[in-house]
């Protein structure tokens, strides 16, 4: 992983945090990792018995954090916020992290599955629909026959009641899973991980969203060269224009303009990690 520091770029805020380096992208702490190092950090944290959560983030999510301080706080308290998008990779490289690279959610899922097979890591699949989970589990086991999938569960789409959340926590804890893969939409999955973190025994919660559909074979991924080009958003827009046109019409110019403001020092984007809001763990919720 890159070890260069922030002094090459005044807009970048870097410091050592448990040996992890990161850079400030519009007030969001983006981890300076690549696929190999992210997988290694996750494995090491699990071996140390830590209980953490990982956000897989793209430019759309960073822009969304601008008007949502709770969501921004959730990201800044995460163990890792991996750069799932070339604009975030470019920001890391601009800050001097030359070895940082894209950590695409579907790739991270396969990498962690592969690394955990020989260690007996137990996985739980949480999210999507029963049909998606059935396809996903079958395809993962076809690819990793030695993998141990401790269970799966598709939660109801409505807002969960306190009793339903308690029942789900009990189900997940009884599974004995080490990793809970969360395949909900964003930011629902980030809010869920932050809210449930202290109630779950699993060492690691990792939100990978659409990776469930991709690995289940139900949704098409962009070709690899498009994924590396920085124009994956255009591919997705062509695939789902009615659903995504408004998102990208706002996100692309917003990310470019805000990044310019940050790099030119025209606007400050401080890192804030106070714990508050509906996602606060029950034991640590505080008023602001």
Number of C-alpha atoms within 10 A of each C-alpha: 16 17 12 15 18 19 12 11 12 13 22 24 20 21 13 9 9 7 8 18 22 28 27 22 26 26 25 28 27 30 27 32 29 22 19 16 17 24 21 16 16 22 19 12 15 18 10 10 13 14 18 22 26 23 29 24 25 21 22 18 18 22 21 17 20 16 10 10 17 21 24 24 24 26 29 23 20 20 23 26 24 30 29 25 25 21 20 25 27 18 21 26 18 15 25 21 24 17 16 26 25 23 26 21 24 19 16 23 20 17 16 19 23 17 16 19 15 10 10 12 21 20 23 23 22 24 23 23 18 14 10 19 23 13 16 23 19 15 15 18 13 11 13 14 11 14 21 18 20 18 19 23 17 16 17 11 10 6 9 12 9 9 9 13 16 14 12 18 17 14 15 24 15 13 18 16 23 23 27 26 24 24 23 23 14 19 15 14 22 27 19 19 27 24 18 20 22 16 17 20 19 25 21 26 27 24 29 25 24 20 24 28 20 15 23 19 14 13 13 11 19 16 10 9 10 14 18 14 11 15 16 19 20 16 15 17 17 12 15 11 14 9 10 15 16 11 13 16 10 12 18 14 11 16 19 12 11 18 18 13 16 19 17 12 12 10 14 13 19 13 17 17 19 18 20 18 18 13 20 23 18 13 8 10 15 12 8 7
